[in-house]
Amino acid sequence: MQRRTFLNLGIAGLGTTVAMASPIPVQFIPNPSKEKWAILFGTWYGTSRDASIWISEGMGGIAAVFDIRQVPADLSSYDHLIVGTSIESGKGRKELETYLGANAAKIKDKIRALFVVCGNRGQKPGPQQTTTYVDSYLAKLCQVGTVPSHVFGGRITKSVMPPDVYSSIEKMYQSMNIPLDMDNLSRAECLQFGKEVLAGKA
Ligand SMILES: Cc1cc2nc3c(=O)[nH]c(=O)nc-3n(C[C@H](O)[C@H](O)[C@H](O)COP(=O)(O)O)c2cc1C
């Protein structure tokens, strides 16, 4: 074996060792694109994560997706942003509020769309939820005026919820005859929203 070949194998072997020592969690790896898009989302149990991935898929898979708890400190390499959040007790995650409180002024001119995921007691979200959760809440946090937005239906996923949270929801939903585990997030709606945002007409 030539010395150069040996060295290359040695470095490759080292890379494998490092990768095995600290595995990287599954990530959505965006398709290459001329203009860089990113979706920042806040979630407790994953509905907004899946909505974000499906919105990106509707855009041809070009938008990187970031949980607000893992968002990069520097977003300056992104040209366009979409911000979304799930709702608990009328609000998004504290981390999202904190992040936007500190960074909205820096990123607001890049925000092209907003979305919200909410349970809405099992009913399809409508104009009232857009007013309450987008216009009066998320748009204000983001310091944006009117940008395209969408409110998606939510889920209740027992297997990923702490038992005390689930049982409080369970009691409320049972009293209102709402099915558990509900899943009202529509992949088709997410794909369509992504397509429209990319086309500039959401
Ligand atoms: C503790 C709790 C509080 C909630 N509060 C609201 C609420 O105020 N309004 C609403 O429409 N949905 C509410 N929901 C429903 C969530 O918005 C719905 O489950 C959503 O899919 C959660 O998204 P996530 O999986 O991304 O965390 C609540 C759910 C939980 C568990």
The ligand as an SDF file (V2000), in Angstrom:
LIG
                    3D

 31 33  0  0  0  0  0  0  0  0999 V2000
  -51.6370   21.4800   27.6080 C   0  0  0  0  0  0  0  0  0  0  0  0
  -52.2210   21.7920   26.2580 C   0  0  0  0  0  0  0  0  0  0  0  0
  -52.8050   23.0290   26.0420 C   0  0  0  0  0  0  0  0  0  0  0  0
  -53.3630   23.3230   24.7860 C   0  0  0  0  0  0  0  0  0  0  0  0
  -53.9060   24.5550   24.5820 N   0  0  0  0  0  0  0  0  0  0  0  0
  -54.4840   24.8310   23.3810 C   0  0  0  0  0  0  0  0  0  0  0  0
  -55.0800   26.1050   23.1400 C   0  0  0  0  0  0  0  0  0  0  0  0
  -55.0530   27.0220   23.9640 O   0  0  0  0  0  0  0  0  0  0  0  0
  -55.7020   26.2980   21.9600 N   0  0  0  0  0  0  0  0  0  0  0  0
  -55.7560   25.3320   20.9750 C   0  0  0  0  0  0  0  0  0  0  0  0
  -56.3550   25.5620   19.9320 O   0  0  0  0  0  0  0  0  0  0  0  0
  -55.1270   24.1320   21.1540 N   0  0  0  0  0  0  0  0  0  0  0  0
  -54.5030   23.8550   22.3310 C   0  0  0  0  0  0  0  0  0  0  0  0
  -53.8770   22.6510   22.5240 N   0  0  0  0  0  0  0  0  0  0  0  0
  -53.7890   21.6890   21.4210 C   0  0  0  0  0  0  0  0  0  0  0  0
  -52.4320   21.7840   20.7030 C   0  0  0  0  0  0  0  0  0  0  0  0
  -52.3310   22.9970   19.9960 O   0  0  0  0  0  0  0  0  0  0  0  0
  -52.2650   20.6020   19.7460 C   0  0  0  0  0  0  0  0  0  0  0  0
  -52.2310   19.4150   20.5080 O   0  0  0  0  0  0  0  0  0  0  0  0
  -51.0160   20.7050   18.8780 C   0  0  0  0  0  0  0  0  0  0  0  0
  -51.0680   19.7210   17.8660 O   0  0  0  0  0  0  0  0  0  0  0  0
  -49.7370   20.5380   19.6800 C   0  0  0  0  0  0  0  0  0  0  0  0
  -48.6720   20.7240   18.8050 O   0  0  0  0  0  0  0  0  0  0  0  0
  -47.2370   20.0710   19.0260 P   0  0  0  0  0  0  0  0  0  0  0  0
  -47.4120   18.5670   18.8540 O   0  0  0  0  0  0  0  0  0  0  0  0
  -46.4020   20.6420   17.9060 O   0  0  0  0  0  0  0  0  0  0  0  0
  -46.7580   20.4470   20.3750 O   0  0  0  0  0  0  0  0  0  0  0  0
  -53.3230   22.3520   23.7440 C   0  0  0  0  0  0  0  0  0  0  0  0
  -52.6980   21.1160   23.9820 C   0  0  0  0  0  0  0  0  0  0  0  0
  -52.1480   20.8340   25.2080 C   0  0  0  0  0  0  0  0  0  0  0  0
  -51.4730   19.5040   25.4170 C   0  0  0  0  0  0  0  0  0  0  0  0
  1  2  1  0
  2  3  1  0
  2 30  2  0
  3  4  2  0
  4  5  1  0
  4 28  1  0
  5  6  2  0
  6  7  1  0
  6 13  1  0
  7  8  2  0
  7  9  1  0
  9 10  1  0
 10 11  2  0
 10 12  1  0
 12 13  2  0
 13 14  1  0
 14 15  1  0
 14 28  1  0
 15 16  1  0
 16 17  1  0
 16 18  1  0
 18 19  1  0
 18 20  1  0
 20 21  1  0
 20 22  1  0
 22 23  1  0
 23 24  1  0
 24 25  2  0
 24 26  1  0
 24 27  1  0
 28 29  2  0
 29 30  1  0
 30 31  1  0
M  END
$$$$
